[in-house]
Amino acid sequence: MLGFILTTFLVGLTQGTLHHLVVGTVNGGSLYSLELDDAARTVTLLKNNSAAGASPSLALYQNKLYLYGIQASDATLSKYSVEQDYSINLQGTLELPEACGTRNFKSAKISPGPLNPYNIFGSASTGNCSTVFTTTRSGDYTFQSKDIVGDIRSLAWSSSGRHLYALDFKTNHILNYNIPDDPKLDDLVDIALLTNVTNPRQIVTHPVGHRIYVVTQDSNELLDIPVLQSDLMGTNVTAFRFNVLPSSLANSDYTTQSVAVSASNTTLWTLSRSYGMSVISAFSLDKTTGAVVKPIVRASWRDYSASLDSFIAPAPVGGDLIAITNSPQGVTAFIELQGTGLKSYPRLDLGQDLGEGLWLN
């Protein structure tokens, strides 16, 4: 049977170190600053920061002094300063570019550029048309953008940092943009069709190996896609498929929306949810190539949330620690893989429908 045993024992972090996480909201107006103390084995809400609006997707600028939040419903991107006491202060807000002549967006996503000039990249979708955009060298509040007929819901970077992959939920394609030093989103180098796939929900990449991972929302599959050394995919994509759920659970009862790779680069996580249960799965990865090897462990917990949106945030401290936000709804949990078992801190209920969590350290 699947089971999830909560404990207050956690190893693998530097003794006495404090780690900090910011969590956005889907509908509220807060950005929560959380502190994880590995010596005291505690999780604390440090600050409930006022935000310009909801921030279901977050991005941290390269110097870690600025945080960005995007809001689909009011079509805005907001910039915040990160203070030494981990308070978050609004610096300004800008309206997003249109997609096919409208800003009636249903979803939005942002991601920090990994290379100089460290632009913030993003997408916003109406469900049928999307804008893919980047901030420009001339300042945070001007954009370069392109319209895409499709539903772009997820972005990921190649291991070189020179290619941006955009996942189309509607047409089952991955768009591959070459990103030069002064990006304008003019260089769409290839478009790969995921054959026999429907509703691909999230895309991530291996930080070292040339590998793309995609989870499908309804069939609850993990796709492991090798890419060329040039970061190109080609038109005929070969995907290795893995079932996220154990055979004892019905796929029709669950949706899979979250996937992430640990800072160790050797563990991949997926999170699947139904109206009644959440299931976390951990897969081992080849440490050199990033290829999925096998499932290591699965665990479950009761979850009677009204919302099935949930997010995995891997800690940037080495090892296999992750934060899970909004599973159950409003709850943030910290889980670590130890061998073939899972350990966890107590959960923190923030009382809001939560968006992504983002580690500051």
Secondary structure, DSSP 8 states (H G I E B T S, - for coil): -------S---SS-TT-EEEEEEEESSSSEEEEEEEETTTTEEEEEEEEE-SS--SEEEE-TTSSEEEEEETTTTEEEEEEE-TTS-EEEEEEEE---BTTB---SEEEEEE-SSTT--EEEEEE-SSEEEEEEEETTEEEEEEEEEEES-EEEEEE-TTSSEEEEEETTTTEEEEEE--SS--S--EEEEEE-TT---EEEEEE-SSSSEEEEEETTT-EEEEEE--TTS---SB---EEEESS-TTS-GGG-EEEEEEE-TTSSEEEEEEE-SEEEEEEEEEE-TTT--EEEEEEEEEEEE--S----EEEE-SSSSSEEEEESSSTTEEEEEEEETTEEEE---EE-SS-EEEEEE--
